[in-house]
């Protein structure tokens, strides 16, 4: 059986970002997963996906000595295992494993791009990250941007040649399990109980955000916009699902204070299962500065929510403006506020967008379809 090695920087990416995909592929290939081994999370991935896993410590920051050690360890694994394909996700894992795979003579070196954090960097840091990106692409034999917008950005920045690029299916790294993200799984009774538990009245309109609380997810703009919305209307709530990342990209002190003190902002922390919260919400607000192909937007739409998203790649492919949501400019709290007010005042339009949201996902991003398209790609490369 041909061997494929999948690499991510941290195990949560291997287990959640690619959930179910590794198990699916193991029907056709011997699949090995590699990531750092935080809190035995890697063994949990092994159990859930039914694959062999190997730990290689990788950091998400620029750490030259640790990075060199990781390249050496990856190289040793690739030489020993002799895979036909090494396929990486996440920026650091991509760079380290593509270098190691090239040195080890792996014939097919694939890297999926699910966003470019470097686009928000400036000055010397941006120049360094641009060089690293080009090294990653030059060591890979194929690059898979997970959205058409990202494909265009990569070409515009001249990171690689267009012939090396390919978007799998309609975009997305892993698609969405629309039988799992299905609003019909939640009864009115379920929803009423959770609303009561969170202090949300039946008459309240709920905006929801899911993701990390960091500046480049647009949290500062969201809090600023909601603050104004909250002073204008009596029946609105903002439901926040996620955790702070104060080391890498902290939000402003004002935003944090508002989250902590505004009774109409309900922050419930990181949630393993976001579905019950989407089921009691009306509109997803996702004002991110940059994305690859955001799962949150697909999940919310699959749960039948209208969305307000920024005009960035991924978001503007999942959402069609005024059809299944609203697209606004990046870093624009005024337009975000205006769009939130429209969602409150125009229930007919909001409900029309919500009704079309689920169909927009089931028709294009069903998980099984993405897996089968990737399997076709593997077979094409290996020559099966």
C-alpha positions, -999 to 999 in steps of 0.1 A, spaced: 0 0 0 13 35 -9 22 57 20 11 93 26 24 115 55 2 145 66 20 172 86 6 201 107 23 223 133 0 214 162 -22 184 167 -55 203 169 -50 212 132 -44 175 124 -75 164 144 -99 193 138 -89 210 106 -87 177 88 -113 158 109 -124 126 92 -102 131 61 -73 110 74 -96 81 83 -112 84 48 -77 84 30 -65 54 51 -90 32 32 -67 38 1 -33 45 15 -12 40 46 -16 74 63 8 87 90 2 120 109 29 142 122 25 172 146 38 185 179 26 165 208 8 189 232 -9 173 262 -12 138 245 -34 154 218 -16 135 191 -25 101 205 -62 113 205 -59 121 168 -44 86 163 -74 70 181 -100 92 163 -86 88 128 -73 52 131 -38 62 119 -2 60 131 11 93 145 46 106 151 56 136 173 79 163 160 81 195 181 74 226 160 68 261 171 45 287 156 70 315 160 104 322 143 128 299 163 158 291 140 175 265 162 143 246 171 133 248 134 166 233 122 161 204 147 126 199 134 138 198 98 164 171 108 138 150 126 113 152 97 141 143 72 149 112 93 113 102 94 108 107 56 140 87 48 128 59 70 92 58 59 97 65 22 63 80 15 51 87 -20 34 119 -8 41 144 21 12 168 24 15 197 48 -9 223 63 -3 254 84 26 278 77 55 264 99 47 228 92 47 236 55 81 253 55 98 226 77 83 196 60 87 208 25 124 214 30 128 181 48 108 162 21 129 177 -7 161 168 11 148 132 16 138 128 -20 100 125 -15 86 125 -50 53 144 -43 56 173 -19 22 190 -14 14 220 7 -21 234 14 -24 272 20 -53 281 43 -44 317 48 -14 340 47 -7 355 82 23 374 66 -1 397 46 -6 417 79 31 419 86 52 450 76 88 460 72 117 436 78 94 410 93 73 410 60 105 407 39 117 377 60 83 360 58 81 366 20 115 348 16 103 319 39 71 316 18 90 314 -14 114 287 0 83 267 10 68 269 -24 101 262 -42 106 230 -22 70 218 -28 60 201 -61 24 213 -58 6 241 -38 -31 240 -30 -46 273 -20 -79 265 -3 -97 294 -21 -96 310 -55 -89 344 -39 -59 330 -22 -47 316 -55 -48 351 -70 -30 366 -41 -2 340 -44 2 348 -81 1 386 -74 29 383 -48 49 361 -72 55 334 -45 54 307 -72 44 300 -108 7 295 -116 13 260 -130 23 248 -95 -11 260 -81 -44 242 -79 -76 247 -59 -92 214 -49 -130 213 -57 -147 246 -50 -122 255 -22 -119 247 15 -94 223 31 -119 198 45 -154 209 35 -183 207 60 -202 178 73 -237 192 66 -254 163 84 -235 174 116 -240 212 111 -277 209 107 -302 232 125 -328 205 125 -308 186 151 -319 213 177 -354 216 189 -372 247 200 -370 233 236 -332 228 233 -328 264 220 -351 279 247 -332 262 275 -298 274 263 -311 310 257 -325 310 293 -293 297 306 -274 325 289 -299 352 299 -311 358 263 -348 367 260 -370 353 232 -373 388 217 -335 393 216 -317 392 182 -284 375 186 -252 382 167 -226 355 171 -188 354 166 -167 323 168 -129 323 167 -98 336 184 -101 370 202 -73 387 182 -69 420 164 -67 405 129 -100 387 133 -117 421 135 -127 419 172 -119 456 178 -142 466 150 -169 442 161 -170 455 196 -170 491 185 -199 484 161 -219 465 186 -214 492 213 -232 516 190 -259 490 180 -264 483 217 -271 520 225 -297 522 197 -317 490 202 -330 473 234 -332 437 222 -297 428 209 -270 404 222 -235 396 210 -225 360 217 -187 354 216 -173 319 213 -135 317 217 -104 326 237 -79 354 239 -44 351 224 -27 379 242 9 370 233 6 369 195 -21 395 185 -39 411 215 -71 431 211 -73 466 225 -78 472 262 -110 491 254 -124 461 236 -115 437 264 -131 460 290 -163 463 269 -165 425 266 -160 421 304 -185 449 314 -213 450 288 -242 428 300 -254 424 264 -221 408 254 -220 372 264 -186 355 262 -188 317 267 -152 308 261 -138 282 237 -165 257 228 -158 222 215 -192 222 199 -204 255 184 -237 242 170 -260 248 200 -248 284 200 -253 289 163 -288 273 167 -298 301 191 -282 329 170 -296 350 141 -265 364 124 -228 355 122 -205 385 124 -171 377 111 -151 408 103 -117 391 98 -87 409 81 -75 377 64 -85 341 60 -78 311 39 -112 294 37 -130 300 70 -147 270 85 -167 292 109 -185 309 79 -193 275 63 -205 261 96 -228 291 104 -243 291 69 -248 253 71 -267 260 104 -289 284 85 -275 317 96 -272 349 75 -236 363 78 -218 396 78 -183 390 65 -154 411 52 -144 413 16 -115 389 18 -107 357 0 -127 327 13 -153 348 29 -163 364 -4 -165 330 -20 -187 314 6 -209 345 9 -227 361 -20 -235 397 -11 -272 403 -2 -280 366 -12 -268 346 18 -252 374 38 -235 408 35 -200 416 25 -183 446 41 -149 463 37 -121 452 60 -114 472 92 -146 492 87 -166 494 120 -190 520 106 -202 497 77 -202 467 101 -225 487 124 -247 498 95 -250 462 83 -259 450 119 -286 476 121 -300 465 87 -301 429 100 -321 441 130 -345 463 111 -351 442 80 -363 409 93 -376 398 59 -343 403 41 -324 387 70 -347 356 69 -344 354 31 -305 353 34 -307 328 62 -330 305 42 -305 305 13 -275 300 35 -277 263 41 -283 255 4 -252 275 -5 -231 251 15 -247 218 8 -244 224 -30 -207 233 -30 -188 224 2 -200 190 14 -171 173 32 -173 140 13 -170 158 -21 -138 176 -10 -123 143 2 -131 126 -31 -116 155 -51 -84 152 -31 -83 115 -35 -86 120 -73 -56 144 -71 -35 118 -51 -43 91 -76 -34 114 -105 0 122 -89 9 87 -80 -3 75 -114 -29 51 -102 
